[in-house]
Amino acid sequence: MRPPSGWVKCAARVAAAAACRDRCRCDLPLRWDDRAPFRHKGSGDAWGSSGSNRATAATCWQAVPVTSHRDRRTFLHRLGSGTARHPWVVVGSWVALVAGFFALALGGVTGEGLFDRLHSGDMTTPGEAQEARELLTDAGGGELANDTLMVSGSPATDPFVRRAVAEPIRRIHDMRGVSSVVNPLVLDKGVKDPRAEPLVVDEPGKRWGFLTVVEYDSTLSDEELARVRRDVAVQLDEVALGSQGTSSQRGSVADLVDEVVGQVETDMKVGEGLALPISFVVMVLVFGGFLAAGIPIAGAIASIGGALASLWGFSHVIDLDATVVNIVSVLGLGLCIDYGLLVVSRFREEMRDLLDGQPLGPDSRQLVVEATGRTVDRAGRTVVFSAVTVAIALSGLLFFPSTFMRAAGAAGVSVVVLCLLVAVTLVPAVCALAARRLLRGRTERSSDTGTFASLAGGVQRAPWLVVGLVLAALVAMALPATRMEVTSSGIELLPADNEQRTFFEDLGRDYPLLASSDLRVVTTADADEVRAWAKGGARDLPGVESAEVVTVGKIDGQTVRSIDLRTQDGPLGPGTRDLVTHLQQERPPFDARVGGQAADLADFTGTIADSAPLAIGTVVLATFVLLFLMTGSVVVPIKALLMNIVSLGASLGVLVWVFQDGHLEGLLGFDSVGAVEVSIPVLVLAFGFGLSMDYEVFLLSRIVELHERGYPTNEAVRLGLQRSGKIITSAALLMCIVFAGFVLARVLAVKETGVALVLAIVIDATLVRMLLVPATMSVLGEWNWWAPRWMKRLHARFGITE
């Protein structure tokens, strides 16, 4: 017999009526009398009477709507209910917001979009190298913006080439904002002038060519410089070279940066363009319906717009690297899909439980409101925990002095908050609107037996063996990380066939005299003292090929000089990096600052090492406190943190094996530089830690819920894995699909990040969550829930429970 109108079944399932009285997880406080808005139906009971406890299997029923206890409901429940009562207001507000987000990010409001404001490759950080660079700039020794035309295949004395180049050079020379045009053809003695030597390559029968370098006035604003560069580019591109085998290339540092930013933008479009449809197909298979699969995608689109707008705002406060934009925006996409998957799954489960097999009637508004409230209360609680743990992990990046790291941390936290808001407002609102159609798809009852329950049972039969095998595999994968080398790539970030990369490779090969020095020792010391050290001590340093003193300019009456060192290993070779360490430990006999790419890299790695203990300590402590408030245990948070460390170490080890050692170059489409990009390990640890804790929260929330209902630990783990395993594996698969776009990227740093994060997700969602977690919890048994008495009292007062 059906219950009276207005009564629906509670989500709680308990062993007996008496147990229900003690452990019912209704949203309402239970009172065992006729005034309470509940009844109990036992087996053999047609409907049951209040207080019946003769049944062997009892089900709690509660009235909907219930007004007498509404004030006892949680904030998340009230938020979900309010969203379901006014779904069109919520959806309409988000549509307006997302339209505004995209308009801001794409330049529709201010005329300047996000990708117009990005930088690339700036790994500088406060330190000695930065001081050397500032000293050179203040003294007038900073590098002027320039464009270079490289003519190859014909000697500079070729009359045809001279005529083709002469007129464009004349027009460029007359342009306002151009400070100089350096060309061997216009020098007094032509190509025989000593000043022409760095600009000419003349190897008969092998190579011929020459350069034209256009330098710009340092007083130009960014807008003026951009305008002049466009005009110069037009003239240089008009150089007509018709001789057979003769060609020209134009390049500059600004063009190189533009190429990196443009490639990142292209990679992001390709990655997200592939991720969205593939994710949709996977979710159709998971949910068994197109509508249920489309709701998380709608939330993901909102997150993309919000992420881009957030990053656009940050670009006005800090310099944003193009790589950061790619990583953060795709993280938002993946998290939104994961959270949407969790919320939609829980909504269908709540609707199924409330209906108890009955069809959704025409007067179902209050039931949908209640289901939405429960969804946001329960799944939303998991989402909040997950978002907070991810945000905590990313906030660790704020402790590093590098602008690059701080930008990644701040932008990442803002995007995580956005994903949280989408998951607890927009997604439930769409679910409420589409409730009837969501129930038409595949909504099989959750079973306490299945693949994941069998897996947990198998693990629990030999937990020590599983722990040993999994830890051995993870440690073996992590071993290569112990020999990690880092670097800060320049042109190597771009694919080998990129025009600007090819230009700079040809420039370095054919015109070595134009190459910048590998290291610069900058000082205001006396000239004689500087020259004496350059001729003696500097040239005796290990790996130094030459040392040249350059007078840069004056600051406050003091002359700034630079001892330019060229080394055998190049600007970032191991010998040059050792030389930086040597110079910082055994200083020249005068006050000086060491600058150059190797010095920048040394400062960057040094600040990471100095800041890491505080960053790691803060993240670990905050995560421990959060998990303690969730579980009431000291053991579970410590175990979760240790397992995350091992799994992240394994992903970094494989990263070294692939990119530093050069394995899978052909398969993944990259050229190894013999090291890993310096920023990648830190980013992978921060983002990977957050994502790992994301899945930990998904699993723990179910296990804790079951344990609080009285299930023994092993049974709670088995049922928790069965009920959350599908969500975890689906979420991990979807996140891998999203980050797989990074693996296809052509920018090396983005590709490294993608491979490392995909590895971290796969390792965590399989070896750790499916095997190591149930095995260790089985080994520990009830000790999983241990905490000192004083901490138990803290949890009783401040713990976060449903």
VEXSE-516105 format. One record per residue (C-alpha): residue in three letters; x, y, z. Coordinates in steps of 0.02 Angstrom, whole numbers, padded with zeros to 5 digits, always signed. Example, Ala and Ser with C-alpha at 12.3 -4.5 7.8 and 13.67 -1.06 7.14 Angstrom:
BEGIN
ALA+00615-00225+00390SER+00684-00053+00357
***
This chain:
BEGIN
MET+00000+00000+00000ARG+00066+00173-00044PRO+00095+00297+00097PRO-00026+00441+00117SER-00004+00592+00004GLY+00136+00705+00061TRP+00244+00567+00137VAL+00406+00511+00055LYS+00539+00386+00103CYS+00694+00445+00195ALA+00863+00408+00116ALA+00913+00310+00272ARG+00904+00121+00270VAL+00928+00037+00439ALA+00920-00136+00511ALA+00771-00113+00627ALA+00649+00016+00690ALA+00742+00034+00854ALA+00903+00067+00758CYS+00813+00194+00652ARG+00764+00286+00808ASP+00949+00303+00853ARG+01036+00318+00685CYS+00914+00390+00558ARG+01006+00517+00449CYS+00850+00617+00406ASP+00867+00803+00390LEU+00744+00814+00537PRO+00770+00774+00721LEU+00678+00610+00756ARG+00549+00603+00896TRP+00465+00437+00936ASP+00285+00495+00950ASP+00135+00534+00842ARG+00177+00720+00833ALA+00340+00691+00739PRO+00329+00702+00549PHE+00385+00522+00521ARG+00322+00343+00522HIS+00406+00175+00503LYS+00355+00037+00385GLY+00422-00137+00419SER+00415-00295+00317GLY+00241-00368+00334ASP+00173-00196+00381ALA+00056-00122+00250TRP+00093+00054+00306GLY+00146+00040+00485SER+00110+00140+00639SER+00212+00269+00728GLY+00336+00184+00841SER+00321+00012+00764ASN+00477-00086+00802ARG+00423-00265+00769ALA+00491-00264+00592THR+00656-00345+00546ALA+00690-00216+00411ALA+00624-00042+00441THR+00611+00107+00326CYS+00594+00284+00390TRP+00462+00396+00309GLN+00453+00583+00328ALA+00327+00714+00277VAL+00365+00830+00131PRO+00355+00975+00145VAL+00398+00988+00329THR+00386+01161+00403SER+00400+01127+00587HIS+00586+01087+00579ARG+00646+01189+00431ASP+00758+01293+00541ARG+00859+01137+00583ARG+00913+01109+00403THR+01089+01151+00349PHE+01139+01301+00247LEU+01177+01190+00098HIS+01005+01109+00109ARG+00921+01278+00113LEU+01030+01336-00032GLY+00980+01186-00136SER+00796+01204-00093GLY+00799+01389-00135THR+00885+01352-00300ALA+00749+01225-00343ARG+00610+01346-00299HIS+00679+01480-00417PRO+00778+01383-00548TRP+00747+01503-00692VAL+00814+01648-00591VAL+00974+01551-00556VAL+00996+01491-00735GLY+00957+01663-00808SER+01082+01746-00691TRP+01218+01624-00742VAL+01181+01647-00927ALA+01201+01835-00907LEU+01359+01813-00805VAL+01438+01692-00928ALA+01399+01806-01075GLY+01484+01947-00981PHE+01631+01835-00938PHE+01663+01790-01119ALA+01640+01971-01174LEU+01773+02029-01050ALA+01895+01889-01087LEU+01883+01905-01276GLY+01900+02094-01280GLY+01719+02135-01319VAL+01709+02262-01178THR+01878+02349-01171GLY+01945+02302-01342GLU+02090+02208-01262GLY+02064+02024-01229LEU+02154+01905-01112PHE+02273+01838-01243ASP+02326+02016-01287ARG+02392+02038-01111LEU+02494+01879-01087HIS+02681+01860-01064SER+02790+01709-01090GLY+02942+01625-01017ASP+02979+01747-00875MET+03050+01636-00738THR+03136+01781-00649THR+03122+01802-00462PRO+03194+01927-00338GLY+03379+01892-00319GLU+03554+01935-00375ALA+03520+01907-00560GLN+03372+02026-00552GLU+03480+02157-00467ALA+03611+02140-00604ARG+03478+02163-00738GLU+03406+02317-00653LEU+03580+02392-00634LEU+03614+02369-00820THR+03445+02442-00868ASP+03464+02595-00755ALA+03635+02628-00831GLY+03566+02621-01007GLY+03632+02449-01044GLY+03466+02362-01061GLU+03430+02279-01226LEU+03332+02389-01346ALA+03182+02317-01434ASN+03233+02267-01609ASP+03186+02174-01767THR+03311+02078-01871LEU+03306+02034-02055MET+03413+01884-02101VAL+03457+01866-02286SER+03528+01694-02330GLY+03591+01614-02489SER+03677+01764-02570PRO+03831+01864-02521ALA+03807+02042-02462THR+03903+02104-02615ASP+03771+02036-02736PRO+03707+02190-02833PHE+03531+02121-02846VAL+03520+02093-02659ARG+03591+02265-02623ARG+03457+02347-02731ALA+03317+02242-02654VAL+03366+02290-02477ALA+03419+02472-02500GLU+03249+02555-02523PRO+03159+02470-02376ILE+03307+02513-02264ARG+03297+02696-02315ARG+03111+02705-02277ILE+03136+02619-02109HIS+03278+02738-02063ASP+03162+02888-02090MET+03025+02820-01976ARG+02989+02908-01812GLY+03032+02794-01665VAL+03174+02702-01753SER+03338+02740-01664SER+03455+02649-01784VAL+03466+02533-01932VAL+03623+02426-01930ASN+03666+02351-02099PRO+03838+02304-02170LEU+03793+02378-02339VAL+03780+02556-02272LEU+03942+02557-02172ASP+04088+02663-02235LYS+04189+02515-02297GLY+04042+02401-02330VAL+04063+02219-02283LYS+04250+02249-02254ASP+04214+02369-02112PRO+04265+02290-01945ARG+04093+02333-01877ALA+04015+02223-02011GLU+04099+02063-01954PRO+03961+02008-01833LEU+03829+02044-01965VAL+03901+01945-02111VAL+03927+01760-02146ASP+04037+01726-02297GLU+04090+01547-02325PRO+04105+01523-02514GLY+04023+01364-02573LYS+03937+01339-02404ARG+03844+01488-02332TRP+03819+01672-02373GLY+03711+01799-02288PHE+03697+01958-02188LEU+03587+02041-02058THR+03492+02203-02044VAL+03453+02252-01865VAL+03321+02386-01830GLU+03325+02459-01654TYR+03187+02565-01578ASP+03186+02717-01465SER+03179+02664-01282THR+03060+02808-01241LEU+02917+02738-01345SER+02760+02681-01255ASP+02699+02504-01281GLU+02565+02564-01401GLU+02687+02671-01500LEU+02815+02532-01508ALA+02685+02410-01572ARG+02633+02532-01708VAL+02811+02566-01765ARG+02852+02380-01765ARG+02702+02346-01877ASP+02761+02478-02001VAL+02939+02409-02000ALA+02875+02232-02023VAL+02783+02287-02180GLN+02943+02359-02253LEU+03050+02209-02208ASP+02922+02088-02278GLU+02924+02185-02442VAL+03106+02145-02473ALA+03097+02058-02642LEU+03232+01927-02668GLY+03217+01839-02833SER+03388+01760-02846GLN+03388+01571-02846GLY+03425+01502-02673THR+03406+01671-02588SER+03283+01690-02444SER+03246+01807-02300GLN+03179+01784-02124ARG+03120+01913-01999GLY+03125+01885-01812SER+03131+01967-01641VAL+03109+01925-01459ALA+02937+02006-01463ASP+02887+01895-01610LEU+02953+01744-01516VAL+02844+01786-01365ASP+02695+01814-01478GLU+02724+01643-01556VAL+02726+01559-01385VAL+02567+01649-01330GLY+02484+01610-01496GLN+02533+01427-01486VAL+02466+01416-01308GLU+02301+01491-01366THR+02293+01367-01509ASP+02336+01222-01393MET+02199+01275-01273LYS+02068+01286-01411VAL+02118+01116-01480GLY+02125+01036-01307GLU+01958+01103-01247GLY+01880+01074-01418LEU+01924+00890-01404ALA+01891+00873-01217LEU+01711+00936-01218PRO+01637+00819-01349ILE+01736+00667-01289SER+01685+00703-01108PHE+01505+00718-01165VAL+01512+00546-01248VAL+01588+00469-01091MET+01453+00546-00981VAL+01316+00484-01097LEU+01384+00309-01067VAL+01396+00340-00879PHE+01222+00416-00859GLY+01133+00323-00998GLY+01056+00485-01064PHE+01101+00641-01161LEU+01020+00766-01043ALA+01106+00704-00887ALA+01271+00706-00980GLY+01242+00881-01045ILE+01215+00963-00876PRO+01398+00948-00817ILE+01453+01008-00990ALA+01344+01163-00970GLY+01427+01194-00803ALA+01597+01168-00883ILE+01561+01299-01017ALA+01513+01420-00879SER+01677+01381-00792ILE+01778+01414-00950GLY+01700+01587-00968GLY+01723+01625-00785ALA+01902+01562-00785LEU+01951+01669-00934ALA+01868+01822-00859SER+01953+01791-00692LEU+02121+01775-00778TRP+02086+01933-00878GLY+02060+02024-00714PHE+02220+01954-00640SER+02317+02009-00794HIS+02287+02190-00741VAL+02368+02158-00572ILE+02509+02036-00610ASP+02601+01975-00764LEU+02517+01815-00821ASP+02617+01683-00912ALA+02530+01600-01059THR+02563+01427-00985VAL+02472+01475-00824VAL+02317+01523-00922ASN+02313+01356-01010ILE+02336+01254-00852VAL+02213+01351-00744SER+02074+01360-00873VAL+02083+01174-00909LEU+02088+01136-00722GLY+01925+01232-00706LEU+01850+01135-00850GLY+01897+00968-00773LEU+01839+01011-00597CYS+01672+01076-00659ILE+01641+00915-00755ASP+01689+00810-00603TYR+01580+00909-00484GLY+01436+00909-00608LEU+01451+00721-00624LEU+01441+00702-00435VAL+01292+00820-00414VAL+01188+00747-00557SER+01221+00569-00496ARG+01167+00614-00320PHE+01012+00707-00380ARG+00952+00555-00476GLU+00987+00446-00324GLU+00889+00561-00208MET+00742+00570-00329ARG+00741+00380-00344ASP+00744+00357-00155LEU+00608+00485-00123LEU+00493+00410-00256ASP+00525+00230-00197GLY+00484+00158-00367GLN+00330+00266-00395PRO+00314+00378-00550LEU+00339+00563-00533GLY+00165+00636-00517PRO+00101+00801-00589ASP+00108+00887-00420SER+00291+00852-00386ARG+00366+01023-00354GLN+00393+00997-00168LEU+00472+00828-00196VAL+00594+00901-00323VAL+00634+01042-00201GLU+00671+00915-00064ALA+00777+00808-00180THR+00877+00960-00235GLY+00901+01014-00055ARG+00966+00843-00006THR+01079+00838-00159VAL+01162+01003-00119ASP+01170+00957+00065ARG+01257+00790+00034ALA+01345+00798-00133GLY+01370+00984-00107ARG+01459+00949+00056THR+01579+00834-00036VAL+01603+00966-00171VAL+01640+01098-00039PHE+01768+00986+00046SER+01847+00944-00121ALA+01854+01125-00179VAL+01929+01182-00014THR+02064+01047-00021VAL+02108+01092-00201ALA+02111+01277-00156ILE+02223+01242-00006ALA+02345+01149-00117LEU+02351+01289-00245SER+02366+01423-00112GLY+02535+01349-00070LEU+02600+01430-00230LEU+02567+01601-00153PHE+02712+01574-00033PHE+02840+01579-00174PRO+02912+01750-00222SER+02905+01711-00408THR+02770+01808-00500PHE+02741+01655-00608MET+02701+01545-00457ARG+02594+01674-00370ALA+02494+01704-00528ALA+02463+01517-00547GLY+02409+01503-00365ALA+02295+01654-00360ALA+02214+01616-00527GLY+02195+01433-00482VAL+02108+01469-00316SER+01987+01591-00400VAL+01941+01462-00533VAL+01912+01327-00401VAL+01793+01444-00308LEU+01702+01475-00471CYS+01684+01287-00501LEU+01614+01268-00326LEU+01482+01402-00357VAL+01433+01323-00522ALA+01415+01152-00440VAL+01303+01208-00296THR+01193+01332-00391LEU+01188+01315-00580VAL+01197+01124-00592PRO+01060+01094-00459ALA+00949+01224-00541VAL+00960+01136-00709CYS+00930+00969-00623ALA+00772+01038-00543LEU+00709+01101-00711ALA+00746+00936-00796ALA+00697+00819-00653ARG+00564+00724-00749ARG+00676+00693-00900LEU+00825+00646-00791LEU+00724+00501-00721ARG+00693+00430-00894GLY+00874+00378-00917ARG+00959+00229-00841THR+00932+00246-00654GLU+00970+00073-00589ARG+00965+00055-00402SER+01128+00067-00313SER+01182-00106-00259ASP+01291-00156-00115THR+01369-00289-00224GLY+01463-00262-00385THR+01633-00241-00464PHE+01702-00118-00337ALA+01633-00213-00187SER+01714-00371-00255LEU+01877-00278-00281ALA+01873-00213-00102GLY+01833-00387-00038GLY+01979-00462-00132VAL+02096-00328-00065GLN+02035-00357+00113ARG+02074-00542+00102ALA+02261-00505+00078PRO+02286-00324+00131TRP+02470-00337+00177LEU+02514-00413+00009VAL+02420-00274-00083VAL+02505-00138+00020GLY+02677-00212-00014LEU+02651-00234-00202VAL+02574-00062-00230LEU+02705+00029-00127ALA+02844-00065-00218ALA+02772-00013-00386LEU+02752+00169-00333VAL+02928+00180-00262ALA+03000+00103-00421MET+02910+00233-00526ALA+02970+00373-00412LEU+03156+00328-00418PRO+03198+00428-00577ALA+03138+00586-00487THR+03293+00576-00376ARG+03403+00627-00524MET+03291+00764-00593GLU+03376+00908-00683VAL+03284+01071-00717THR+03304+01204-00849SER+03220+01362-00912SER+03193+01342-01098GLY+03179+01482-01223ILE+03153+01439-01405GLU+03144+01255-01356LEU+02968+01287-01291LEU+02908+01298-01471PRO+02896+01151-01592ALA+03046+01120-01704ASP+02956+01178-01862ASN+02904+01347-01791GLU+02969+01494-01896GLN+03033+01596-01749ARG+03121+01448-01672THR+03203+01411-01840PHE+03254+01594-01856PHE+03341+01599-01687GLU+03425+01431-01715ASP+03495+01493-01882LEU+03545+01658-01802GLY+03642+01571-01664ARG+03728+01453-01785ASP+03776+01577-01922TYR+03808+01735-01819PRO+03888+01679-01655LEU+03970+01850-01627LEU+03798+01927-01602ALA+03752+01804-01465SER+03733+01875-01291SER+03865+01830-01163ASP+03826+01677-01058LEU+03857+01768-00893ARG+03875+01951-00846VAL+03966+02009-00690VAL+03900+02186-00660THR+03991+02309-00548THR+04026+02493-00512ALA+04205+02458-00456ASP+04361+02549-00518ALA+04404+02518-00702ASP+04582+02457-00669GLU+04524+02335-00537VAL+04388+02267-00652ARG+04506+02247-00801ALA+04637+02161-00693TRP+04512+02033-00631ALA+04443+02005-00807LYS+04618+01968-00876GLY+04669+01860-00730GLY+04542+01784-00612ALA+04395+01780-00732ARG+04485+01691-00873ASP+04554+01564-00751LEU+04379+01512-00696PRO+04329+01334-00748GLY+04240+01329-00915VAL+04268+01513-00961GLU+04325+01541-01141SER+04333+01731-01141ALA+04303+01882-01028GLU+04270+02055-01099VAL+04246+02217-01002VAL+04104+02327-01067THR+04070+02503-01002VAL+03881+02517-00990GLY+03844+02692-00924LYS+03829+02794-00766ILE+03712+02795-00616ASP+03725+02937-00489GLY+03901+02977-00549GLN+03960+02796-00538THR+04013+02703-00695VAL+03930+02535-00720ARG+04037+02402-00803SER+04000+02224-00855ILE+04124+02081-00871ASP+04043+01975-01007LEU+04091+01792-00992ARG+04074+01663-01130THR+04079+01482-01073GLN+04108+01313-01152ASP+03935+01246-01104GLY+03825+01390-01163PRO+03703+01496-01062LEU+03616+01352-00971GLY+03743+01211-00978PRO+03792+01118-00819GLY+03965+01196-00821THR+03891+01372-00830ARG+03773+01334-00687ASP+03919+01270-00584LEU+04011+01430-00627VAL+03867+01534-00557THR+03878+01437-00394HIS+04067+01463-00391LEU+04051+01651-00418GLN+03918+01667-00284GLN+04027+01575-00158GLU+04197+01645-00207ARG+04160+01826-00251PRO+04269+01939-00360PRO+04382+02058-00260PHE+04250+02196-00279ASP+04064+02215-00254ALA+03973+02136-00402ARG+03811+02053-00458VAL+03806+01897-00567GLY+03675+01896-00705GLY+03625+01788-00853GLN+03507+01644-00888ALA+03600+01522-00776ALA+03600+01651-00635ASP+03412+01677-00658LEU+03385+01489-00649ALA+03493+01476-00493ASP+03394+01615-00408PHE+03229+01534-00458THR+03275+01362-00391GLY+03350+01442-00236THR+03190+01535-00193ILE+03089+01377-00221ALA+03200+01282-00100ASP+03190+01424+00028SER+03001+01444+00016ALA+02953+01261-00002PRO+02957+01214+00185LEU+02833+01352+00233ALA+02722+01318+00081ILE+02720+01130+00106GLY+02697+01144+00294THR+02549+01262+00277VAL+02463+01155+00145VAL+02490+00994+00243LEU+02429+01070+00407ALA+02275+01148+00328THR+02232+00986+00238PHE+02257+00885+00397VAL+02140+00999+00494LEU+02008+00991+00357LEU+02012+00801+00346PHE+02009+00788+00536LEU+01853+00897+00544MET+01776+00784+00413THR+01823+00614+00489GLY+01859+00645+00673SER+02017+00541+00650VAL+02202+00579+00660VAL+02254+00420+00569VAL+02152+00444+00410PRO+02220+00619+00370ILE+02401+00565+00401LYS+02378+00410+00294ALA+02298+00512+00154LEU+02442+00637+00153LEU+02574+00501+00149MET+02489+00410+00006ASN+02476+00572-00093ILE+02662+00603-00072VAL+02704+00430-00138SER+02586+00442-00287LEU+02648+00615-00336GLY+02827+00555-00322ALA+02784+00415-00443SER+02711+00537-00569LEU+02867+00648-00559GLY+02978+00496-00582VAL+02889+00447-00742LEU+02897+00630-00798VAL+03087+00625-00783TRP+03096+00458-00873VAL+02993+00526-01019PHE+03053+00705-01042GLN+03227+00714-00964ASP+03284+00544-01026GLY+03196+00567-01193HIS+03089+00411-01195LEU+02929+00421-01299GLU+02994+00572-01398GLY+02922+00505-01560LEU+02756+00452-01483LEU+02724+00616-01393GLY+02804+00728-01524PHE+02941+00825-01432ASP+03130+00847-01429SER+03208+00815-01259VAL+03317+00953-01187GLY+03391+00836-01057ALA+03297+00917-00914VAL+03124+00963-00851GLU+03057+01140-00857VAL+03095+01220-00689SER+02916+01272-00651ILE+02835+01105-00692PRO+02878+01003-00535VAL+02807+01136-00420LEU+02649+01157-00525VAL+02624+00969-00536LEU+02645+00948-00348ALA+02519+01087-00312PHE+02388+01041-00442GLY+02417+00854-00424PHE+02401+00862-00234GLY+02237+00954-00250LEU+02166+00831-00376SER+02224+00681-00272MET+02137+00750-00119ASP+01984+00780-00228TYR+01964+00592-00255GLU+02011+00557-00074VAL+01865+00665-00018PHE+01747+00578-00141LEU+01790+00409-00064LEU+01807+00460+00118SER+01640+00552+00121ARG+01550+00389+00083ILE+01654+00284+00202VAL+01633+00407+00345GLU+01446+00419+00313LEU+01428+00229+00322HIS+01540+00213+00475GLU+01438+00345+00567ARG+01284+00240+00531GLY+01361+00095+00627TYR+01443-00010+00492PRO+01608-00094+00540THR+01761-00020+00456ASN+01787-00159+00328GLU+01603-00157+00280ALA+01602+00033+00270VAL+01754+00027+00156ARG+01678-00107+00046LEU+01512-00018+00028GLY+01594+00152+00015LEU+01704+00094-00128GLN+01556+00011-00214ARG+01448+00167-00201SER+01584+00293-00247GLY+01696+00188-00359LYS+01598+00225-00517ILE+01599+00411-00481ILE+01786+00412-00443THR+01836+00313-00597SER+01718+00414-00708ALA+01782+00578-00636ALA+01962+00522-00658LEU+01930+00468-00837LEU+01849+00635-00877MET+01991+00731-00796CYS+02117+00629-00897ILE+02021+00670-01056VAL+02029+00855-01012PHE+02216+00853-00975ALA+02249+00743-01127GLY+02231+00904-01226PHE+02392+00958-01140VAL+02479+00801-01201LEU+02435+00853-01379ALA+02501+01029-01350ARG+02651+01090-01451VAL+02721+01201-01314LEU+02844+01093-01216ALA+02801+01158-01042VAL+02615+01129-01070LYS+02648+00953-01137GLU+02754+00910-00984THR+02617+00973-00868GLY+02485+00872-00958VAL+02583+00709-00953ALA+02626+00731-00768LEU+02447+00772-00716VAL+02371+00630-00818LEU+02495+00512-00735ALA+02454+00582-00563ILE+02267+00558-00592VAL+02283+00382-00662ILE+02400+00325-00522ASP+02291+00402-00387ALA+02123+00341-00452THR+02183+00163-00481LEU+02330+00105-00376VAL+02295+00221-00229ARG+02105+00241-00214MET+02055+00068-00277LEU+02193-00035-00196LEU+02302+00055-00069VAL+02162+00145+00025PRO+02053-00009+00058ALA+02208-00114+00097THR+02278+00007+00226MET+02107+00036+00304SER+02083-00152+00318VAL+02253-00169+00402LEU+02217-00031+00526GLY+02037-00082+00562GLU+01954+00023+00697TRP+02120+00112+00725ASN+02075+00213+00569TRP+01959+00317+00678TRP+02078+00345+00823ALA+02111+00518+00892PRO+02164+00581+01064ARG+02020+00618+01180TRP+02048+00805+01176MET+02040+00802+00986LYS+01882+00697+00993ARG+01805+00833+01100LEU+01859+00963+00972HIS+01780+00862+00833ALA+01619+00841+00931ARG+01608+01030+00946PHE+01679+01091+00780GLY+01673+00938+00666ILE+01587+00954+00498THR+01455+00820+00479GLU+01298+00797+00380
***
